[in-house]
Amino acid sequence: MRGVVRPESRKQLSSFFDLLAPVPIDHLIWQAVENLAWQLDRSGRVLPLLDLVIAVCALHAGAAVLTNDKHFTLIPQLELASW
């Protein structure tokens, strides 16, 4: 939401957050984030931490990530949806 400029767009976009399934972030999620980051880093693909957390939560929940962010295309087995 930080990158949304117009207040109308922010209001409209914020309503989509009500549709998200909550994924508890416990030590197993953090371990999976650490493992994914390590694997990607070793292959020269260094992604932002928040993108890795989102990806691991989506993988854990069996959900797709709705995004146009190219970072997510670098994550194996992650299902993507775009608009």
Residue, then its C-alpha position, 0 to 999 in steps of 0.5 A: m500500500r505504500g506505493v499507492v498514490r491516489p487515496e481512491s485507489r488506496k481505499q479500493l485496494s484495501s478492500f481486497f485485503d479482507l479476502l486474504a486468508p490469514v497464514p500464521i507466521d511461526h518458526l516453521i515459516w521462518q525456517a522455510v523463508e531462511n531455506l528459500a533465501w539461502q537457495l536463491d542467494r546461492s543461485g545469484r537470485v537475491l530477493p527482498l525479505l518481504d517477497l520471500v515471506i509472502a512467497v513462503c506463506a502462499l506456498h504454505a497455504g496453497a495459494a497464488v500470489l497476485t502480483n506484477d512484481k518480477h521477483f516472484t517469477l524467480i521462486p520455484q513452484l510458486e503459483l502466480a496470478s496477474w491482473 
